[in-house]
Amino acid sequence: MLSLYNSSAERESEIKNMSSVFNELKEEILPELRRSQIVNSTDIQGKTDAEIMAAFRNGQELTVEEYLYAAETLANGTEEQVAILTAASKKYNDARVYNNLGIAQAKAGDKAAALKSFEKAAKTDSSSEITKNLILGNLANGNTPRLRSMPRLPMHRPRPLSLLPKATTRLLPRTSTVTTRPWLR
């Protein structure tokens, strides 16, 4: 019957007229036609935090990302970070693992082990972050003559004053500053 009408406005008007006559059509069919339903099905892959820590404590297999996540987020203290990252370094030859292990060892006060970890990280990756940590590790261990043979890092150039906000456009005296990490003290 609705195919007799060519325009959609006429068909809609006729449906409304029919709905006033047929309550079943009005109450059961028309609301379903006006409604959209979105179904989202999610398949979660990976382990929960508890499963990751249980797998580490039981010596089960973890991916390198799971080890890094556990050390960064789930570890209770520096000693547990060192333990997690040491286990990861035995299974994976990854610069991120060695770099994070060096940072955790330095926080724990073991500067010599931290330097060895930074050296292993530098052998697998030559990023500026790892190079900076290697330089800081050498400084913390008093290896200043060794620093002369290391590659130089690009100097950070300050932004031009015209790009700075108006409140900070005063000239500061040129000084050389060294930023130290808390573990170097």
GIGIKA-V128311 format. One record per pair of residues at least 12 apart in sequence whose C-alpha atoms are under 7 Angstrom apart, sorted by the first residue. I is the first residue (numbers start at 1). J is the second residue. Records with the same first field share a line. If there is no record, write none. Layout:
I = J ; J
This chain:
52 = 66
53 = 70
64 = 88 ; 92
67 = 84 ; 85 ; 88
68 = 97
71 = 84 ; 85
78 = 104 ; 107 ; 108
79 = 108
81 = 104
82 = 101 ; 104 ; 105
85 = 97 ; 101
86 = 101
95 = 121 ; 124 ; 125
98 = 117 ; 118 ; 120 ; 121
99 = 117 ; 118 ; 121 ; 130
101 = 117
102 = 114 ; 115 ; 117 ; 118
106 = 183
107 = 183
111 = 137 ; 140 ; 141
112 = 141
114 = 137
115 = 134 ; 137 ; 138
118 = 130 ; 133 ; 134
119 = 134
135 = 147
140 = 184
